[in-house]
Amino acid sequence: MARRGFFAQVNRQIKLAAREQERRQRLGFREQTAEARRRDQHQKALARLDAQMAKADAAERKRLEKEQREAYLASRQDEADIRSEEVTETYAAIDTLLQATLGHDDYVDLNTLRVAATHPAFHRQDLTRPVPPPPRAARPNPPELELPDPLSWVEKLFWQRKHEAAVEAAHSAHRTAMAEWEKVCAAADREDAEAVTRHAEAERERVATLEREQARYARECEEREVAAVQQNHLLDELIANLGYGTPEAIQEYVAIVLGNSIYPEQFSVQHAFTFEPSTAELALRVTIPEPTKLPSVKHFKFVKASDEIVPVPLSQKDCKDRYARAVHQVSLRSLHEVFEADRRGLIRTIALEVVASAIDESTGLRGDVPLVIVGADRDTFLAFDLSAVVPEKTLAHLGAAVSKNPLGLVPADRTGVRRA
């Protein structure tokens, strides 16, 4: 049997991502509910009582211990209530499998699957900025010539030679200092030249790396553009072939439609199908979770004596009734989704099997247990008002073979099944 094709997989991933986002938003909202706020209040009350306890006398301490115990028990009860609410939401989703699809049109406008290439920002923006030039090496100020003060005419009579010697010593010291200064400056010049060379090399490497990364980015953008063009071209072919009613296009469209059929996480299903063009019949098999995969807890109860939150199991009758109702609803939902989505009436009849994959206890091997076997023709089925039916009675009206005990994995009797 055919399974999901390319567009069906793409579309289903989009739907699953949307559901996950919705789930996260729902969980985020739940944290703001009264139960969460009340639990926060209990925690604050416990902290406040702890602070008061440290300052209390014996009588007051006893009263505070009682209040503290009550606050703790209330917080544990809230925890049990929140877990029970989650179970209730799960059951509500399973109990409304049919209603969940009746509120929207299952037709898929294939043009909504067109894509446009989207490109991420260039990830090496750091390479677009030039390497900063290096700072110049530090240089000392040139030494100054410090000569002795000139002599007066009287001093020259007595100190002329001594003064001349001092002048010559000052010049000699200045020449020595200048030579040292020139050495330091020459070393700084060499350091600057080396820094300029390193900077030029780093800048060349930056430019070369930038060019490589830009070329790689351009190739990736081109690949995304080409992929988008190719995908849209395939979509054009699918739309054209669906217009001609080719079996492959019909099967791909059915895969997209059923890929849109997102079930609750606790009741996921799988579809397999084949379209027979000579009879315009779709053979559809829907695999649902086996009974052991479904929750069987009625609610959660806080037991004060043991300080435990324990599950209260559903009765066997409740489990049996809920699973049977789910099987019946899945059957009608599957027929409805395909017929409603097929506006051109390319599929005239559907031969449907709803099965559960389970281990045969007598052989230990996994196999499919048929729980509903039914045939339906388009015109008859679309005349039903599914918002007002009892699914079990609708299946009986269609002449379906229905398991007498789906929870016990009792197979439906294929004998005498009325074909559409």
C-alpha positions in Angstrom: 0.0 0.0 0.0 1.1 3.5 -0.7 2.4 5.7 2.1 3.2 9.4 2.3 5.1 10.9 -0.6 7.4 13.9 -0.7 4.8 16.7 -0.4 2.8 14.7 2.2 6.0 14.4 4.4 6.8 18.1 4.0 3.2 19.1 4.8 3.0 16.7 7.8 6.2 18.1 9.3 4.7 21.6 9.1 1.5 20.4 10.8 3.4 18.6 13.5 5.6 21.6 14.2 2.4 23.7 14.5 0.9 21.2 16.9 4.0 21.2 19.0 4.0 25.0 19.2 0.3 24.9 20.2 1.1 22.3 22.8 3.9 24.4 24.3 1.6 27.5 24.3 -1.1 25.4 26.1 1.4 24.2 28.7 2.7 27.7 29.2 -0.9 28.9 29.7 -1.6 26.1 32.2 1.2 27.4 34.3 -0.8 30.6 34.7 -4.0 28.8 35.8 -5.5 29.1 39.2 -4.0 25.7 40.3 -0.5 26.9 39.6 -1.0 30.2 41.3 -2.6 28.4 44.3 0.4 26.1 44.5 2.7 29.1 44.5 0.7 30.6 47.3 1.1 27.3 49.3 4.8 27.4 48.8 5.0 31.0 50.0 2.8 30.1 53.0 5.2 27.3 53.9 8.2 29.7 53.7 6.4 32.3 55.8 5.5 29.7 58.4 9.1 28.5 58.6 10.2 32.1 59.4 7.5 32.4 62.1 8.4 29.0 63.5 11.9 30.2 64.4 10.5 33.0 66.6 7.6 31.1 68.2 7.2 29.8 71.7 6.1 26.2 72.4 2.3 26.9 72.1 2.7 29.1 69.1 5.0 26.6 67.5 2.4 23.8 67.8 -0.2 26.0 66.1 2.3 26.9 63.3 3.2 23.3 62.8 -0.4 22.5 62.2 -0.7 25.3 59.7 2.5 24.2 58.0 1.2 20.7 57.7 -2.1 21.9 56.3 -0.3 24.1 53.7 1.9 21.2 52.7 -1.1 18.8 52.3 -3.0 21.4 50.2 0.0 21.8 47.9 0.2 18.0 47.4 -3.6 17.9 46.7 -3.1 20.6 44.1 -0.4 18.5 42.5 -2.7 15.6 42.3 -5.5 17.9 40.8 -3.2 19.1 38.1 -2.2 15.6 37.1 -5.9 14.6 37.1 -6.6 17.6 34.8 -4.0 16.5 32.4 -5.6 13.0 32.3 -9.0 14.6 31.7 -7.6 16.6 28.8 -6.2 13.5 27.3 -9.5 11.7 27.5 -11.4 14.7 26.1 -9.1 14.6 23.0 -9.7 10.8 22.5 -13.4 11.1 23.1 -13.7 13.8 20.4 -11.7 12.3 17.5 -14.6 12.7 15.1 -15.7 16.2 16.2 -12.1 17.4 15.9 -12.2 17.1 12.1 -15.7 18.3 11.5 -14.9 21.9 12.3 -12.7 22.5 9.3 -12.5 21.7 5.6 -10.2 18.8 4.9 -9.6 20.0 1.3 -6.0 20.9 0.6 -5.2 23.8 -1.7 -1.9 22.4 -3.2 -0.8 25.9 -4.1 -0.3 26.6 -0.4 2.6 24.1 -0.6 4.6 26.4 -2.8 7.9 27.4 -1.3 10.2 30.4 -1.6 13.8 30.0 -0.8 14.7 31.7 2.5 18.3 32.4 3.2 19.9 32.9 6.6 22.1 35.9 7.2 25.7 35.6 6.2 27.3 34.1 9.3 30.8 35.6 8.9 30.0 39.2 9.3 33.2 39.5 11.4 35.2 39.0 8.2 33.6 42.1 6.6 35.5 44.4 8.9 39.1 45.2 8.1 41.8 44.1 10.5 42.6 47.2 12.7 46.1 48.7 11.9 48.7 48.1 14.6 49.7 51.0 16.9 53.1 52.5 16.4 55.9 51.4 18.7 56.7 53.9 21.5 59.7 56.2 21.0 61.4 58.4 23.6 61.9 62.1 23.0 65.3 63.0 21.6 67.8 64.0 24.2 68.5 67.7 24.6 72.0 69.3 24.7 72.5 70.8 28.1 75.4 73.3 28.1 76.8 75.1 31.2 75.8 78.7 31.6 78.2 81.1 29.8 80.8 82.9 31.9 81.0 86.6 32.5 84.2 88.5 31.4 85.4 88.4 35.0 84.8 84.6 35.3 86.6 84.0 32.0 89.8 85.3 33.6 89.7 82.5 36.1 87.5 79.7 34.7 87.8 79.8 30.9 89.6 76.4 30.5 87.4 74.6 33.0 84.3 76.0 31.3 85.5 74.9 27.9 86.1 71.4 29.3 82.6 71.3 30.7 81.2 72.4 27.3 83.0 69.6 25.6 81.8 67.1 28.1 78.2 68.2 27.6 78.6 67.8 23.8 80.2 64.3 24.3 77.4 63.2 26.6 74.8 64.5 24.1 76.4 62.6 21.2 76.4 59.4 23.3 72.7 60.0 24.3 71.8 60.7 20.6 73.5 57.5 19.5 71.5 55.5 22.1 68.3 57.3 21.1 68.9 56.6 17.4 69.3 52.9 18.3 66.0 52.8 20.2 64.3 54.6 17.3 65.8 52.2 14.8 64.5 49.2 16.9 61.0 50.9 17.0 61.1 51.4 13.2 61.9 47.7 12.7 59.1 46.7 15.1 56.7 49.0 13.2 57.8 47.5 9.9 57.2 43.9 11.2 53.8 44.9 12.6 52.9 46.4 9.2 53.9 43.2 7.5 51.9 41.1 9.9 48.9 43.4 9.5 49.2 43.2 5.7 49.3 39.3 5.9 46.3 39.2 8.3 44.4 41.5 6.0 45.2 39.3 3.0 44.1 36.3 4.9 40.9 38.0 6.0 40.0 39.0 2.5 40.8 35.5 1.2 38.7 33.9 3.9 35.9 36.4 3.3 35.9 35.6 -0.4 35.8 31.8 0.3 33.0 32.2 2.8 31.0 34.5 0.5 31.4 32.1 -2.4 30.2 29.2 -0.2 27.3 31.3 1.0 26.4 32.2 -2.5 26.5 28.5 -3.5 24.3 27.5 -0.6 21.8 30.3 -1.5 21.8 29.1 -5.1 21.2 25.5 -4.0 18.3 26.7 -1.9 16.9 28.7 -4.9 17.3 25.7 -7.2 15.7 23.3 -4.6 12.7 25.7 -4.3 12.3 25.9 -8.1 12.5 22.1 -8.3 10.0 21.6 -5.5 7.6 24.1 -7.1 8.1 22.4 -10.5 7.2 19.0 -8.9 4.2 20.7 -7.3 3.1 22.0 -10.7 3.4 18.5 -12.1 1.3 17.1 -9.2 -1.4 19.7 -9.7 -1.5 19.0 -13.4 -1.5 15.2 -12.9 -4.2 15.5 -10.3 -6.2 17.4 -12.9 -5.9 14.5 -15.2 -6.8 12.1 -12.4 -3.6 10.0 -12.6 -3.5 7.3 -9.9 0.0 8.4 -8.6 -1.2 12.0 -8.2 -4.4 10.9 -6.4 -2.4 8.8 -4.0 0.0 11.7 -3.4 -3.0 14.0 -2.7 -4.6 11.5 -0.3 -1.2 11.2 1.5 -1.2 15.0 1.9 -4.8 15.0 3.2 -4.2 12.2 5.7 -0.9 13.8 6.7 -2.9 16.8 7.7 -5.0 14.5 10.0 -3.1 15.1 13.2 -4.4 12.9 16.1 -3.7 13.4 19.8 -0.2 12.3 20.9 -1.8 9.6 23.1 -3.7 8.2 20.1 -1.5 8.5 17.0 -2.5 6.6 13.9 -0.9 5.5 10.7 -2.4 5.3 7.2 -1.7 3.0 4.3 -3.7 3.0 1.1 -3.9 2.1 -2.6 -6.0 3.7 -5.3 -7.5 1.4 -8.0 -8.3 3.6 -11.1 -10.4 1.0 -12.8 -13.0 1.1 -10.0 -12.1 4.5 -8.5 -11.8 2.8 -5.1 -9.4 3.7 -2.4 -8.3 0.8 -0.2 -7.4 2.4 3.1 -6.0 0.8 6.2 -5.8 2.8 9.4 -3.6 1.4 12.2 -4.5 2.7 15.7 -2.7 2.1 19.0 -3.3 -1.2 20.7 -5.3 -0.9 24.0 -2.3 -1.2 26.2 -0.9 2.0 24.7 -3.8 4.1 26.0 -3.9 5.6 29.5 -6.1 3.7 31.9 -6.1 6.1 34.9 -9.3 7.7 36.0 -7.6 10.4 38.1 -4.9 10.9 40.6 -5.5 10.9 44.4 -3.4 12.2 47.2 -3.1 9.8 50.1 -2.3 11.7 53.3 -1.3 8.7 55.3 1.5 7.7 53.0 2.2 11.1 51.4 1.8 9.6 47.9 0.0 10.6 44.8 -1.5 7.4 43.4 -3.4 6.7 40.2 -7.0 5.6 40.5 -7.6 3.1 37.6 -10.5 3.3 35.2 -13.1 0.6 35.4 -12.8 -2.1 32.8 -16.1 -1.0 31.4 -15.0 2.6 31.0 -11.8 1.4 29.2 -13.8 -0.9 27.0 -16.4 1.8 26.1 -13.8 4.5 25.4 -11.6 2.3 23.2 -14.7 1.1 21.2 -15.9 4.7 20.7 -12.4 5.7 19.5 -12.4 2.9 17.0 -15.8 3.9 15.7 -14.9 7.6 15.5 -11.6 6.9 13.7 -13.5 4.9 11.1 -15.9 7.7 10.3 -13.2 10.3 10.5 -11.1 8.6 8.0 -13.9 8.2 5.5 -15.0 11.8 6.0 -11.5 13.3 5.6 -10.9 11.6 2.3 -14.3 12.2 0.8 -14.5 15.8 1.9 -11.0 16.6 0.6 -11.7 15.1 -2.8 -13.8 17.9 -4.2 -13.6 16.5 -7.8 -15.0 13.2 -6.8 -12.0 11.2 -8.2 -12.5 8.6 -5.4 -15.9 7.0 -5.7 -15.7 4.4 -3.0 -13.5 3.6 0.0 -12.8 0.1 1.4 -11.6 0.8 4.9 -10.0 -1.3 7.5 -9.2 0.0 11.0 -6.7 -2.3 12.7 -4.6 -2.5 15.8 -1.1 -3.9 15.7 -0.6 -6.2 18.6 1.2 -9.3 19.8 -0.7 -12.5 19.3 -0.4 -14.2 22.8 -0.7 -17.6 21.2 2.3 -17.1 18.8 4.2 -14.2 20.3 4.2 -12.6 16.8 3.0 -9.1 16.0 0.1 -8.8 13.6 -2.8 -6.6 12.6 -6.2 -7.3 14.2 -9.1 -5.9 12.1 -11.5 -4.0 14.4 -13.7 -2.4 11.7 -14.1 -3.4 8.0 -16.4 -1.2 6.0 -17.1 0.0 2.4 -18.6 3.3 1.7 -19.5 5.1 -1.5 -19.0 8.9 -1.8 -22.6 10.1 -2.5 -24.1 8.0 0.3 -21.5 9.0 2.9 -21.4 12.7 2.1 -25.2 12.8 2.7 -24.7 12.0 6.4 -24.7 14.7 9.0 -21.8 13.4 11.1 -22.2 16.0 13.8 -25.5 14.3 14.8 -24.7 10.6 14.4 -23.8 7.8 16.8 -20.7 6.4 15.1 -21.5 2.8 16.0 -25.0 3.1 14.4 -23.6 4.7 11.3 -21.2 1.8 10.8 -24.0 -0.6 11.2 -26.0 1.4 8.6 -23.1 1.0 6.2 -23.1 -2.7 6.8 -19.7 -2.7 8.5 -18.1 -5.6 10.3 -17.2 -4.3 13.7 -15.4 -6.0 16.5 -17.6 -7.0 19.4 -14.8 -6.3 21.8 -12.1 -4.0 20.4 -10.4 -3.7 23.9 -10.0 -7.4 23.9 -8.7 -7.3 20.3 -11.5 -9.6 19.1 -11.3 -9.4 15.3 -14.2 -8.2 13.3 -16.0 -10.9 11.3 -15.3 -10.3 7.6 -18.1 -12.6 6.6 -21.1 -10.7 5.1 -19.4 -7.3 4.9 -21.5 -5.2 2.6 -19.3 -3.6 -0.1 -20.0 0.0 -1.2 
